[in-house]
Amino acid sequence: MCTIFAVVGSFKTFDMIYVLTNGGPSHASEVPSTLMINLIFGRNQYGLGSAVAVIIIILCFAFAIGIKRIFKVEGE
């Protein structure tokens, strides 16, 4: 459970990166959530920003299922 929370939480990282570097020089520290905010509010590309949000959700779901299968205990 801790592994799933850590992986999903890493996809939702936004606040510290946005406040400290805002994506960094030349987008070096940009993560999907800062890319989404930049697309929606910075460039007014609402469709592309929404697509990035959906991809983040799908990736979190896929990684959670994959981790659950990897750490599956026999006999359950």
N, C-alpha and C positions, 0 to 999 in steps of 0.2 A: 504494500500500500504506500509506503514511503517513497519507493522508487517511482510509482505512477505520479504521485503528487509533485515530486521533484522535476520530472520530465515535462508534465503539463504546465507547471509553474514557470519553467524556463521559456515556454512559448508565450506566456502571458506577461513576460517582463517588459515593462514600459516605463514606469515612473522614474527610476534612477537613470536610465539611459537618456530619456528625454530631457530631464532636468540638467544632467551633467554635460552631455555632449551634443544633444539634439541630432543624433545620427553620426556625429563625428566628422572629421575632415574627410571629404570625398566619400561619404557614406561608409566609413570603415567600421563603425560600431552600430550600424543600423540593424535592427531586428524586425521581424514581420509586423509587429504591432506599431513601431514607429514609422515603418513604410506605409502602413494603412492610414495612419493619422496624417502623414505628409501628403498622400494622394487625395484624401477626402477634403481636408481643410486647406492645404497649401496649394494644390493644383486644381481643385474643384473637379476631380475625376471620381465622381461618386460610384459609378459602376465598377471601376477597377478596384477602388478601395473596398467596396463591399465584397468583391470576389476574393480579395486577400483575406478578409475577415472569415469568409466561408472556408477558405483553404486552411486557416489556422484552426478552426473548429474540427475539420476533417482530420488534420494531422494529429491533433490532441486525442481524438477518438481512436485513430488507428494505432498510435503509440500505446495508449492505455490497453487496448485489446492485445497488442503484441507482447507487452510486458506481462500481462496477465497469463498469456499462454506460455511464456518462457518460464515463469515462476510457478506454474501450476503444480500442485501437490497431488501425487497419485492417491487414489482412494476417495477423493471427494466427489 
